[in-house]
Amino acid sequence: MPIYEFSENNSGGSWWLNRSQYDSLFEAGFQINEEKGQHYGKMNSLDTKDVPWAWRHCLVVQAASLQEAVETFESATGEDFFAEGCNCCGAPFSMYEVDGTDYVSGDSVQRRTIRPW
């Protein structure tokens, strides 16, 4: 099963997800990519919402498809993966297939294949 990596962008000058939402992501099967997480320094380095920096950039999830990964994210967090964010910082969320070419974010054209309505 493919592995997808999730990243949160500080879009609009603030983080979108809080600690409770990250806890829900872990319950839904997301895990920290330990190898990449070490690149971001200590896992317990916290930002203003009590969330380690590495969590925002180093989470992975196994899913049958990119669509399933996005749906799992939305179900766990209650957030719209394709939220617009701001025009200077870009979309707040993105995800890509670790060993492939699938990539999607709020401003991606591939958004239409994930949520075609």
C-alpha distances in whole Angstrom, upper triangle without the diagonal:
4,7,10,13,16,20,23,26,30,30,34,35,33,30,28,26,28,28,27,24,22,23,21,18,18,19,16,13,14,15,17,16,19,20,20,22,24,25,26,29,29,26,29,31,32,32,35,32,32,28,27,27,24,22,23,21,19,16,12,10,6,6,6,8,11,13,11,11,15,16,15,17,20,20,20,22,25,25,24,21,24,27,29,30,33,34,35,32,29,26,26,22,19,16,14,11,11,11,12,15,14,16,18,21,24,26,23,24,20,21,23,19,18,21,23,26
4,7,10,13,17,20,23,26,27,31,32,30,27,26,24,26,26,26,23,21,22,21,17,17,19,16,13,13,14,16,14,17,18,17,19,22,23,24,26,27,25,28,29,29,30,32,30,30,26,25,24,21,20,20,18,16,14,10,8,6,6,6,7,9,12,11,10,13,15,14,15,18,19,19,21,23,23,22,19,21,24,26,27,30,31,32,29,26,23,23,19,16,12,10,7,8,8,8,11,10,12,15,18,21,23,20,21,17,19,20,17,16,19,22,25
4,7,10,13,17,20,23,25,28,29,27,24,23,21,23,23,23,20,18,19,18,15,15,17,14,11,10,11,12,10,14,14,14,16,19,19,20,23,23,21,24,25,26,26,29,27,26,23,21,21,17,16,17,15,12,10,6,6,4,6,9,9,9,12,11,9,12,14,13,14,17,18,17,19,22,21,21,18,20,23,25,25,28,29,29,26,24,21,20,17,14,10,8,6,6,7,9,12,11,12,14,16,20,21,19,21,18,18,21,18,16,20,22,25
4,7,10,13,16,20,21,25,26,24,21,20,18,21,21,21,18,16,18,17,13,14,16,14,11,9,10,11,10,14,15,13,15,18,18,18,21,22,20,23,24,24,24,26,24,24,20,20,18,16,14,14,12,10,8,5,5,6,7,10,9,7,10,10,7,9,12,11,11,14,16,16,17,19,18,17,14,16,19,21,21,24,25,26,22,20,17,16,13,10,6,5,4,6,9,9,10,9,9,10,13,16,18,16,18,15,15,18,16,14,17,20,23
4,7,10,13,17,18,22,23,21,18,17,16,18,18,19,17,14,16,16,12,13,16,14,12,9,9,9,8,12,12,10,12,15,15,15,18,19,17,20,20,20,20,23,21,21,17,16,15,12,11,10,8,7,6,4,7,9,11,13,12,10,13,13,9,11,14,13,11,15,17,16,16,19,17,17,14,16,18,20,19,22,23,23,20,18,16,14,11,8,5,5,6,6,10,11,12,11,9,11,12,15,17,16,18,16,16,19,18,16,19,22,24
4,7,10,14,15,19,19,17,14,13,12,15,16,17,14,12,14,14,11,12,15,13,12,9,10,10,10,13,14,12,12,16,16,15,18,19,16,18,19,18,18,20,18,19,15,14,13,11,9,8,7,7,5,6,8,11,12,15,14,11,13,13,9,9,12,11,9,12,15,13,13,16,14,14,11,13,15,17,16,19,21,21,17,15,13,11,7,6,4,7,9,10,14,14,14,12,10,10,10,13,15,14,17,16,15,18,18,15,17,21,23
4,7,10,12,15,16,14,11,11,11,14,15,17,14,12,15,16,12,14,17,16,15,12,12,11,11,14,15,12,12,15,14,13,16,17,15,17,17,16,15,17,16,17,13,13,11,9,8,6,4,7,7,9,12,15,16,19,17,14,16,16,12,12,15,14,11,14,17,15,14,16,14,14,11,13,14,15,14,16,18,17,14,12,10,8,6,5,6,9,12,12,16,16,16,14,11,11,9,12,14,14,18,17,16,20,19,17,19,22,24
4,7,8,12,12,11,8,8,8,11,13,15,12,11,15,15,13,15,18,17,17,14,14,13,14,17,18,15,14,17,16,14,17,18,16,17,16,15,13,15,13,15,12,12,10,10,9,5,6,9,10,12,14,18,19,21,19,16,17,18,14,13,16,15,12,13,16,15,12,15,12,13,10,12,12,13,11,13,16,15,11,11,9,6,5,7,9,12,15,16,20,20,19,17,14,12,10,11,13,15,18,18,16,20,21,18,19,23,24
4,5,9,9,9,7,8,10,13,15,18,15,14,18,18,16,19,22,21,21,17,18,17,17,19,20,17,16,19,17,15,18,19,18,19,17,16,13,14,14,16,13,14,11,12,12,8,8,12,13,16,18,21,22,24,22,19,20,21,18,16,19,18,15,16,19,18,15,17,14,14,12,12,12,12,9,11,13,12,8,8,7,5,6,8,11,14,18,18,22,22,20,18,15,13,10,11,12,14,18,18,17,21,22,20,20,23,25
4,6,6,5,5,7,10,12,15,17,16,15,19,20,18,20,23,23,23,20,20,19,20,22,22,19,18,20,19,15,18,19,18,19,16,14,11,12,12,15,13,14,11,13,13,9,11,14,16,19,21,24,25,28,26,22,23,24,21,19,21,21,17,18,21,19,16,18,15,15,14,14,13,12,9,10,12,11,7,9,9,6,9,12,15,18,21,22,25,25,24,22,19,17,14,13,15,17,21,21,20,24,25,23,23,26,27
4,5,6,7,8,11,14,17,19,17,17,21,21,20,22,25,24,25,22,23,22,22,25,25,22,21,23,22,19,22,23,22,22,20,18,15,15,15,18,16,17,15,17,16,12,14,17,18,21,22,26,26,28,26,22,22,24,21,18,21,21,18,18,21,20,17,17,14,14,13,12,10,9,5,6,9,8,5,6,6,5,9,12,15,18,22,23,26,26,24,22,18,16,12,11,12,15,19,20,18,21,23,21,21,24,24
4,6,8,9,13,15,19,21,19,19,23,23,22,25,27,27,28,25,26,25,26,28,29,25,24,27,25,22,24,25,24,24,22,19,16,15,15,19,18,19,17,20,19,15,17,21,21,24,26,29,29,32,29,25,25,27,24,21,23,24,20,20,23,22,19,19,16,15,15,14,12,10,6,5,8,8,6,8,9,8,12,15,19,22,26,27,30,29,28,26,22,19,15,14,14,18,21,23,20,24,26,24,23,26,26
4,7,10,13,15,18,20,19,19,22,23,23,25,27,27,28,25,26,24,25,27,28,24,23,25,23,20,22,23,22,22,19,17,13,12,13,16,16,17,15,18,18,15,16,20,21,24,26,30,30,33,31,27,27,29,26,23,25,25,22,22,24,23,20,20,17,18,18,17,15,13,10,9,11,10,8,11,12,10,14,17,20,23,27,27,31,31,29,27,24,21,18,17,17,21,24,25,23,27,29,27,26,29,29
4,6,9,11,14,16,15,16,19,20,19,22,24,24,25,22,23,22,23,25,26,23,21,23,22,19,21,21,20,19,17,14,11,9,10,13,13,15,13,16,15,12,15,18,19,22,24,28,28,31,29,26,26,27,24,21,23,23,19,19,22,20,17,17,15,16,16,17,14,14,10,11,14,13,10,12,12,10,13,16,19,22,26,26,30,30,29,27,23,21,17,16,18,21,25,25,23,26,28,26,25,28,28
4,6,8,11,13,12,12,15,16,16,18,20,20,21,18,19,18,20,22,23,20,18,21,20,17,19,19,17,17,15,12,9,9,8,11,10,12,11,13,12,9,12,15,15,19,20,24,25,28,26,23,23,23,20,18,20,20,16,16,19,17,13,15,12,14,14,15,13,14,10,12,15,15,12,13,11,8,10,13,16,20,23,23,27,27,26,24,21,19,16,15,17,20,23,24,21,25,26,23,23,27,27
4,7,10,12,10,11,14,14,14,17,19,18,20,17,19,18,20,23,24,21,20,23,22,19,21,21,19,19,18,15,12,12,10,12,11,14,13,15,13,10,13,16,15,18,19,23,23,26,24,21,21,21,18,16,17,17,13,13,15,14,10,11,9,11,11,12,10,12,9,12,15,16,13,13,11,7,9,13,15,19,22,23,27,27,26,23,20,17,14,13,16,19,22,22,19,23,24,21,21,24,24
4,7,8,6,7,10,11,10,13,15,15,17,14,16,16,18,20,23,20,18,21,21,18,20,20,17,17,16,13,12,11,8,10,9,12,12,13,10,9,12,14,13,16,17,20,21,24,23,20,20,20,17,15,16,15,11,11,13,11,8,10,8,11,11,14,12,15,13,16,19,19,16,16,13,10,10,13,15,19,21,22,26,26,26,23,20,18,16,15,18,20,24,23,20,24,24,21,21,25,25
4,6,5,6,9,10,11,13,15,16,17,15,16,16,19,21,23,21,18,21,22,19,20,19,16,15,15,12,10,10,6,8,7,10,12,14,11,10,14,16,14,17,19,22,23,26,26,23,23,22,19,18,18,17,14,14,15,12,9,11,11,14,15,17,16,18,16,19,22,22,19,19,17,13,14,17,18,22,24,25,28,29,29,26,24,22,19,19,22,24,27,27,24,27,28,24,24,28,28
4,5,5,6,9,10,11,12,14,16,14,14,14,18,19,22,20,17,20,21,18,19,17,14,13,13,10,10,10,7,6,6,9,11,13,10,10,14,15,14,17,18,21,23,26,26,24,24,23,20,19,19,17,14,15,16,12,10,13,14,17,17,20,19,22,20,22,26,25,22,22,20,16,16,18,19,22,24,25,28,29,30,27,25,23,21,22,25,26,30,29,26,30,30,26,27,30,31
4,5,5,6,9,10,11,12,15,14,15,16,19,21,24,23,20,23,24,21,22,20,17,16,17,14,14,14,10,10,9,12,15,16,12,13,17,17,15,17,18,21,22,25,25,23,23,21,19,18,18,15,13,14,13,10,8,11,12,16,17,20,19,22,21,24,27,27,24,24,21,17,17,19,20,23,25,26,29,30,30,28,26,24,22,22,26,27,30,29,26,29,29,25,25,29,29
4,5,5,6,9,10,10,13,11,13,15,18,20,23,21,19,22,23,21,22,21,17,17,18,15,15,15,11,12,10,13,14,15,11,11,14,15,13,15,15,18,19,22,22,20,19,18,15,14,14,12,10,10,10,7,5,8,9,13,13,16,16,19,18,21,24,25,22,21,18,14,13,16,17,20,22,23,26,27,27,24,22,20,19,19,22,23,26,25,22,25,25,22,22,25,26
4,5,5,6,9,10,11,9,10,11,14,16,19,18,15,18,20,17,19,17,14,14,15,13,13,14,11,10,8,10,12,12,8,9,12,12,10,12,13,16,18,21,21,19,19,18,15,14,15,12,10,12,12,8,7,11,12,15,14,17,17,20,19,22,25,25,22,21,18,15,13,15,15,18,20,20,24,25,25,23,21,20,18,19,22,23,26,25,23,26,26,22,23,27,27
4,5,5,6,9,10,9,10,12,15,17,20,19,17,20,22,20,20,18,15,14,16,15,16,16,13,12,10,12,14,14,10,12,15,14,12,14,14,17,18,22,22,21,21,19,16,16,16,13,12,13,13,9,9,13,14,17,17,21,21,24,22,26,29,29,25,25,22,18,17,18,18,21,22,22,26,27,28,25,24,23,22,22,26,27,30,28,26,28,28,24,25,29,29
4,5,5,6,9,9,11,13,17,19,22,21,19,22,24,22,23,22,18,18,20,18,18,19,15,15,13,15,17,16,12,14,16,16,12,14,13,15,16,20,20,19,18,16,14,14,13,10,9,10,9,5,7,10,12,15,15,19,19,22,22,25,28,29,25,24,21,18,16,18,17,20,21,22,25,26,27,24,23,21,20,21,25,25,28,26,23,26,25,22,22,26,26
4,5,5,7,5,8,11,14,16,19,18,16,20,21,20,21,20,16,17,19,17,18,19,16,15,13,14,15,14,10,11,13,12,9,10,9,12,13,17,17,16,16,14,11,11,11,8,7,9,9,5,7,10,11,14,13,17,18,21,20,24,27,27,24,22,19,16,14,15,14,16,17,18,21,22,23,20,19,18,18,19,22,22,25,23,21,24,23,19,20,24,25
4,5,5,5,6,9,12,14,17,17,15,18,20,19,20,18,15,16,18,17,18,20,17,15,13,13,15,14,10,12,14,12,9,10,9,12,14,18,18,18,18,16,13,14,14,11,10,13,12,9,10,14,15,18,17,20,21,24,24,27,30,30,26,25,22,19,16,17,16,18,18,18,21,23,24,22,21,21,20,22,25,25,28,26,24,27,26,22,23,27,28
4,6,7,9,12,16,17,21,21,19,22,24,23,24,22,18,19,21,20,21,22,19,18,16,17,19,17,14,16,18,16,12,13,11,13,14,18,19,19,19,16,14,15,14,11,11,13,11,8,11,14,16,18,18,22,23,26,26,29,32,32,29,28,24,21,19,20,18,20,20,21,24,25,26,24,23,23,22,24,27,27,30,27,25,28,26,23,24,27,28
4,6,9,13,15,18,21,20,19,23,24,23,25,24,20,21,23,22,23,24,21,20,17,18,20,18,14,16,17,16,12,11,9,10,11,14,15,15,15,12,10,12,11,7,8,10,9,6,10,12,14,16,15,19,21,24,24,28,30,31,28,26,22,20,17,17,16,18,18,19,21,22,24,21,20,20,20,21,25,24,26,24,22,24,23,19,20,24,25
4,6,10,12,15,18,18,17,20,22,21,23,22,18,20,22,22,23,25,22,21,18,18,19,17,13,15,16,14,10,9,6,8,9,13,14,14,15,12,10,12,12,9,10,13,12,10,12,16,17,18,17,20,22,25,25,29,31,32,28,26,23,21,17,17,15,16,16,16,19,20,22,19,19,19,20,22,25,24,27,24,22,25,23,20,22,25,27
4,7,9,12,15,14,14,17,19,18,20,19,15,17,19,19,20,22,19,18,15,15,15,13,10,12,12,10,6,5,5,8,10,14,14,14,15,13,9,11,12,9,9,12,12,10,12,15,15,17,15,19,20,23,23,26,28,28,25,23,20,18,15,14,12,14,14,14,17,18,20,18,17,17,18,20,23,22,25,22,21,24,22,19,21,25,26
4,6,9,12,12,11,14,16,15,17,16,13,15,17,17,19,21,19,18,14,13,14,11,9,11,11,8,5,5,6,9,12,16,17,16,18,16,13,15,16,13,12,16,16,13,15,18,18,20,18,21,23,25,25,28,30,29,26,25,22,19,16,16,14,15,15,14,17,19,21,19,19,19,20,22,25,24,27,24,24,27,25,22,24,28,30
4,5,9,8,7,10,12,12,13,12,9,12,14,15,17,20,18,16,13,11,11,8,7,10,9,6,5,6,9,12,15,19,19,18,20,18,15,17,19,16,14,18,19,16,16,20,20,21,19,22,23,25,24,27,29,28,24,24,21,19,16,16,14,15,15,13,16,19,21,20,19,19,20,22,25,24,27,25,25,28,27,24,26,30,31
4,6,6,6,9,10,11,13,13,11,14,16,17,19,22,21,19,16,13,13,9,9,11,9,5,6,6,9,12,15,18,19,17,20,19,16,18,20,17,16,20,21,19,19,23,22,23,20,23,24,26,25,27,29,28,24,24,22,20,17,15,13,13,13,11,14,16,18,18,17,19,19,22,24,24,26,24,24,28,26,24,26,30,32
4,6,5,6,9,10,11,11,9,13,14,17,19,22,21,19,16,13,13,9,10,13,11,8,9,10,13,15,19,22,22,21,24,23,19,21,24,21,20,23,24,21,22,26,25,26,24,26,28,29,28,30,32,30,27,26,25,22,20,19,17,17,17,14,16,20,22,22,21,22,23,26,28,27,30,28,28,31,30,28,30,34,36
4,5,6,7,10,11,12,11,15,16,19,20,24,24,22,18,15,14,11,12,14,12,9,11,11,15,16,20,23,23,22,25,24,21,23,25,23,22,25,27,24,25,28,27,28,25,27,29,30,29,30,32,30,27,26,25,23,21,19,17,17,16,13,15,18,20,21,20,22,23,26,28,27,30,28,28,32,30,28,31,34,37
4,5,5,7,9,11,11,14,15,17,18,22,21,20,17,14,12,8,10,12,9,6,9,10,14,16,19,22,22,20,23,23,19,21,24,22,20,23,25,23,23,26,25,25,22,24,26,27,25,27,28,26,23,23,22,20,18,16,15,14,15,12,14,17,19,19,18,20,20,23,24,24,27,25,26,29,28,26,29,32,34
4,5,5,7,8,7,11,11,13,15,19,18,17,13,10,9,5,8,10,8,6,9,11,14,17,20,24,23,22,24,24,20,21,24,21,19,23,24,21,21,25,23,25,22,24,25,26,25,26,28,26,23,23,22,19,18,17,16,16,17,14,17,20,21,21,20,21,21,23,25,25,28,27,27,30,29,27,30,33,35
4,5,5,7,7,11,11,14,16,20,20,18,16,12,11,8,11,13,11,9,12,14,18,20,24,27,27,25,28,27,23,25,27,25,23,26,28,25,25,28,27,29,26,28,29,30,28,29,31,29,25,25,25,22,21,20,19,19,20,17,20,22,24,24,23,24,24,27,28,28,31,30,30,34,33,31,33,36,39
4,6,9,10,13,12,15,17,20,21,19,17,13,11,9,12,13,10,10,13,15,19,21,24,27,27,25,28,28,24,25,28,26,24,27,29,26,25,29,27,28,25,27,28,28,26,27,28,26,23,23,23,21,20,19,18,18,19,16,19,21,23,23,22,23,23,25,26,26,30,29,29,33,32,30,33,36,38
4,7,8,10,9,12,13,16,17,16,13,10,7,6,10,10,8,9,12,15,19,22,25,28,27,25,27,27,23,24,27,25,22,25,27,24,23,26,25,26,23,25,25,26,24,25,26,24,20,21,21,19,18,18,18,19,20,18,21,23,24,24,22,22,21,24,25,25,29,28,28,32,31,29,31,35,37
4,6,9,8,11,13,17,18,16,14,10,8,8,11,13,12,11,15,17,21,24,27,30,30,28,30,30,26,27,29,27,25,27,29,26,25,28,27,29,26,28,28,29,26,27,29,27,23,25,24,22,21,21,21,22,23,21,24,26,27,27,25,26,25,27,29,29,33,32,32,35,35,33,35,38,40
4,5,5,9,12,16,16,14,12,8,8,8,11,13,13,12,15,18,21,24,27,31,31,29,31,30,26,27,29,27,24,27,28,25,24,28,27,29,27,29,29,30,28,29,31,29,25,26,26,23,22,23,23,24,25,22,25,28,29,29,27,28,27,29,30,31,35,33,33,37,36,34,36,39,41
4,6,8,11,15,14,12,9,6,7,6,8,11,11,10,12,15,18,21,24,28,28,26,28,27,23,24,26,23,21,24,25,22,21,24,24,26,24,27,27,28,26,28,30,28,25,25,24,21,20,20,20,22,23,21,24,26,28,27,25,25,25,27,29,29,33,31,31,34,34,31,33,36,38
4,6,10,13,13,9,8,5,8,8,9,12,13,13,14,18,20,24,27,30,30,29,30,29,25,26,28,25,22,25,26,22,21,25,24,27,25,28,28,29,27,28,31,29,25,27,25,22,22,23,23,25,26,24,27,30,31,30,28,28,27,28,30,31,35,34,33,36,36,33,35,38,39
4,7,10,11,9,8,5,6,8,10,11,13,13,15,19,22,26,28,32,31,29,31,30,26,26,28,26,23,25,27,23,22,25,24,27,25,27,27,28,25,26,28,26,23,24,24,21,21,22,23,25,26,25,28,30,31,30,28,27,26,27,29,30,34,33,32,36,36,33,35,38,39
4,7,8,5,5,4,6,9,10,11,13,14,16,19,22,26,28,32,31,29,30,29,26,25,27,25,22,23,25,21,19,22,22,24,23,26,24,25,23,24,27,25,22,23,22,19,19,21,22,25,27,25,29,31,31,30,27,27,25,26,28,29,33,32,31,35,35,32,33,36,37
4,6,6,6,6,6,10,11,10,13,15,16,20,23,27,28,32,31,28,29,29,25,24,26,25,21,22,24,21,19,21,20,22,21,23,22,23,20,21,23,22,18,20,20,16,17,20,21,24,27,26,30,31,31,29,26,25,23,23,25,27,31,31,29,33,34,31,31,35,36
4,6,7,9,10,14,13,13,16,18,19,23,25,29,30,34,33,30,30,30,27,25,27,25,22,23,24,21,19,21,19,22,22,24,21,22,19,20,23,22,19,21,20,17,18,21,23,26,29,29,32,33,33,31,28,27,24,24,26,28,32,32,30,34,35,32,32,35,35
4,6,9,10,13,12,11,15,17,17,21,23,26,28,31,30,28,28,27,24,23,24,22,19,20,21,18,15,17,16,19,19,22,20,21,18,20,23,22,19,20,19,16,17,20,22,25,27,27,31,32,32,30,27,25,23,22,25,27,31,30,28,32,32,29,29,33,33
4,7,9,12,11,11,15,16,16,20,22,26,27,31,30,28,29,28,24,24,25,23,20,21,22,18,16,19,19,22,21,24,22,24,21,23,26,25,22,23,22,18,19,21,22,25,27,27,31,32,32,31,28,27,24,25,27,29,33,32,30,34,34,31,31,35,35
4,6,8,7,8,11,12,13,16,18,22,24,28,27,25,26,25,21,21,22,20,17,18,20,16,14,17,17,20,19,22,20,22,20,22,25,24,20,21,19,16,16,18,19,22,24,23,27,28,29,27,24,23,21,22,25,26,30,29,27,31,31,28,29,32,33
4,5,5,7,10,10,11,15,18,21,24,27,27,25,26,25,22,21,23,21,18,20,22,18,17,20,19,22,20,23,22,24,21,23,26,24,21,22,20,17,16,18,19,21,23,22,25,27,27,26,24,23,22,23,25,27,30,29,28,32,31,29,30,33,34
4,5,6,7,9,11,15,18,21,24,27,26,24,25,25,21,21,23,21,18,20,22,19,18,21,19,21,19,22,21,22,19,21,23,21,18,19,18,15,15,16,17,19,21,20,23,25,25,24,22,21,20,21,23,24,28,27,26,30,30,27,29,32,33
4,5,5,5,8,11,15,18,21,24,24,21,24,23,19,19,22,20,17,20,22,19,18,21,20,21,19,22,22,23,21,22,25,23,19,20,18,16,14,15,15,17,18,17,20,22,23,22,20,20,19,21,23,23,27,26,25,29,29,26,28,31,33
4,6,5,6,10,12,16,18,22,22,19,21,20,16,17,19,16,14,16,18,15,14,17,17,18,16,19,19,21,19,22,24,23,19,19,17,14,13,13,13,16,17,16,20,22,22,21,19,19,17,19,22,22,26,24,23,27,27,24,25,29,30
4,6,7,11,13,17,19,22,21,18,20,20,16,15,18,16,13,15,17,15,13,16,15,16,14,16,16,18,16,18,20,19,16,15,14,11,9,11,12,14,17,16,20,21,21,20,17,16,15,16,18,19,23,22,21,24,24,22,23,27,28
4,6,9,13,16,18,21,20,17,19,19,16,15,18,17,14,17,19,17,16,19,17,18,15,17,18,19,17,19,21,19,16,15,14,12,10,10,10,12,14,13,17,18,18,17,15,15,14,16,18,18,22,21,20,24,24,21,23,26,28
4,7,10,14,16,19,19,17,19,18,15,16,18,16,14,17,19,17,17,20,18,20,17,19,20,22,20,22,24,23,19,19,17,15,12,11,11,12,13,11,15,17,18,17,15,16,16,18,20,20,23,22,21,25,24,22,24,27,29
4,7,11,13,17,16,14,16,15,12,13,15,13,11,15,16,14,14,17,16,18,15,18,19,21,20,23,25,24,21,19,17,15,12,11,10,11,12,11,15,16,18,16,15,15,15,18,20,20,23,21,20,23,22,20,22,25,27
4,7,10,13,13,12,14,13,9,12,14,12,11,15,16,14,15,18,17,18,15,18,20,22,22,25,27,26,23,21,19,17,13,12,9,9,9,9,12,14,15,14,13,14,15,18,21,20,22,19,19,22,21,18,21,24,26
4,6,10,10,10,12,10,7,10,12,9,9,13,14,12,14,17,17,18,15,18,20,23,23,26,28,28,25,23,20,18,14,13,10,10,10,10,13,14,16,14,14,15,16,19,21,20,22,19,19,21,19,17,19,22,25
4,7,9,10,12,9,7,11,12,10,12,15,15,15,17,19,19,20,17,20,23,25,26,29,31,31,28,25,22,21,17,15,12,11,10,10,12,13,15,13,15,16,18,20,23,21,23,19,19,21,19,16,19,22,25
4,5,7,9,6,5,9,10,9,11,14,14,14,17,18,19,18,16,18,21,24,25,29,30,31,28,25,22,21,17,15,12,11,10,12,13,13,15,12,14,14,17,19,22,20,21,17,17,19,16,14,16,19,22
4,7,8,6,8,11,11,11,14,16,16,17,19,21,21,20,18,20,23,26,27,30,32,33,30,27,24,23,19,17,14,13,11,13,13,13,14,12,14,15,18,20,23,20,21,17,17,18,15,13,16,18,21
4,5,5,6,9,10,11,13,14,15,17,19,20,19,18,15,17,20,22,24,27,28,30,27,24,21,21,17,14,11,10,9,12,13,11,12,9,11,12,15,17,19,16,17,13,13,14,11,10,13,15,18
4,5,5,6,9,10,11,12,14,15,17,18,16,15,12,13,17,19,21,24,25,26,23,20,17,17,13,11,8,8,7,11,12,11,10,7,8,8,11,13,15,13,14,10,10,12,9,7,11,13,16
4,5,5,6,9,10,11,12,14,15,16,15,13,11,12,16,18,20,23,25,26,24,20,17,17,14,12,10,11,11,15,16,14,14,10,10,9,12,13,15,13,14,10,9,10,8,5,8,11,13
4,5,5,6,9,10,10,12,14,15,15,14,12,14,17,20,22,26,27,29,26,23,19,19,15,14,11,12,12,15,17,16,16,12,13,12,14,16,19,17,17,14,13,14,12,9,11,14,16
4,5,5,6,9,10,11,12,14,13,13,10,13,16,19,20,23,25,26,23,20,17,16,12,11,8,10,10,12,15,14,15,11,11,11,12,14,17,16,17,14,13,15,13,10,12,16,18
4,5,5,6,9,10,11,11,10,9,7,9,12,15,17,20,22,23,21,18,14,13,10,9,8,10,12,14,17,16,16,12,11,9,10,11,14,13,15,12,10,13,11,8,10,13,15
4,5,5,6,9,10,10,10,9,8,11,14,17,19,22,24,26,23,21,17,16,13,13,12,14,15,18,20,19,19,15,14,12,13,14,17,16,17,15,12,14,13,9,10,13,14
4,6,5,6,9,10,11,11,10,13,16,19,20,24,26,27,24,22,18,16,13,13,12,14,15,17,19,19,20,16,16,14,15,16,19,19,20,17,15,17,16,12,13,17,18
4,6,5,6,8,8,9,7,11,13,16,17,20,23,24,21,19,15,13,10,11,10,13,14,16,20,19,19,16,15,13,12,13,17,17,19,17,15,17,16,13,14,17,18
4,5,5,5,5,6,6,10,11,15,16,19,22,24,21,19,15,13,11,12,12,15,17,20,23,22,22,18,16,14,13,13,16,17,19,17,14,16,16,12,12,16,16
4,6,6,8,9,10,13,14,18,19,23,26,27,25,22,19,17,14,16,15,18,19,22,24,24,24,20,19,17,17,16,20,20,22,20,17,19,18,15,14,18,18
4,6,8,11,11,15,15,19,19,23,26,27,24,22,19,16,14,15,15,18,19,21,24,24,24,21,20,18,17,18,21,22,24,22,19,21,21,17,17,21,21
4,5,9,9,13,13,16,16,20,23,24,21,20,16,13,12,14,15,18,20,22,25,25,25,22,20,17,16,16,19,20,23,21,19,21,21,17,17,21,21
4,7,9,12,12,15,16,19,23,24,22,20,16,14,13,16,17,20,22,24,27,27,26,23,21,18,16,15,19,20,23,21,18,20,20,17,16,19,19
4,6,9,8,12,12,16,19,20,18,16,13,10,10,13,14,18,20,23,26,25,24,21,18,15,13,12,16,17,20,19,15,18,19,15,14,18,17
4,5,5,9,11,14,17,19,17,14,11,10,9,12,13,17,19,22,25,24,22,19,16,13,11,9,13,14,16,15,12,14,15,12,11,14,14
4,6,9,10,14,16,18,15,13,9,8,6,8,10,13,16,18,21,20,19,15,13,9,8,7,10,11,14,13,10,13,13,10,10,14,14
4,6,9,12,14,16,14,11,7,8,7,9,11,14,17,20,23,21,19,16,13,9,7,4,7,9,11,11,8,10,12,10,9,12,12
4,6,9,12,14,12,10,7,7,8,11,13,17,20,23,26,24,22,19,16,12,9,6,9,11,14,14,11,14,16,14,12,15,15
4,6,8,11,10,7,6,7,9,12,15,18,21,24,27,25,23,20,16,13,9,6,7,11,13,15,12,14,17,15,14,16,16
4,7,9,7,6,5,6,9,12,15,18,22,24,27,26,24,21,18,14,11,8,9,13,16,17,15,18,20,18,17,20,20
4,6,6,6,7,8,12,14,18,21,25,26,29,28,26,23,20,17,13,11,11,14,17,19,17,20,22,21,20,22,22
4,6,6,8,11,14,15,19,21,25,27,30,28,25,23,20,17,14,11,10,14,16,19,17,20,22,22,21,22,23
4,6,9,11,14,16,19,22,25,27,29,28,25,24,20,18,15,13,12,15,18,20,19,22,25,24,24,25,26
4,7,8,11,13,16,19,22,23,26,25,23,22,18,16,13,12,11,14,17,19,18,21,23,22,22,24,25
4,6,9,10,14,16,20,21,24,23,20,19,15,13,9,8,7,10,14,15,14,17,20,19,19,21,21
4,6,7,11,14,18,20,23,21,19,17,13,10,6,5,6,9,12,13,12,15,17,15,16,18,19
4,7,11,14,18,19,23,22,20,18,14,11,8,7,9,12,15,16,14,17,19,17,17,20,20
4,7,11,14,16,19,19,17,14,11,9,6,7,9,11,14,14,12,16,16,14,15,18,19
4,7,11,12,16,15,13,11,7,6,4,7,9,9,12,11,11,14,15,12,14,17,19
4,7,9,12,12,11,8,6,6,6,10,12,11,13,11,11,15,14,12,14,17,20
4,6,9,8,7,5,4,6,9,12,14,11,14,11,12,15,14,12,16,18,21
4,6,5,6,5,6,9,12,16,17,14,16,13,14,17,15,14,17,20,23
4,6,8,8,9,12,15,18,20,17,19,16,18,21,19,17,21,23,26
4,7,9,11,14,17,21,22,19,20,17,20,22,19,19,22,24,28
4,6,9,12,16,19,20,16,17,14,17,19,16,16,20,22,25
4,6,10,13,17,17,13,14,11,14,16,14,15,18,19,23
4,7,11,14,14,11,12,9,11,13,11,11,14,16,19
4,7,11,11,8,10,7,9,12,11,10,14,16,19
4,7,8,6,8,6,6,10,9,8,11,13,16
4,5,5,8,8,7,11,12,10,12,14,16
4,6,9,9,7,10,12,11,11,13,14
4,7,9,7,10,13,12,13,14,15
4,5,5,8,10,10,11,13,15
4,5,6,8,10,11,11,13
4,5,5,7,9,9,13
4,5,5,6,7,10
4,5,5,4,8
4,6,6,9
4,6,9
4,6
4
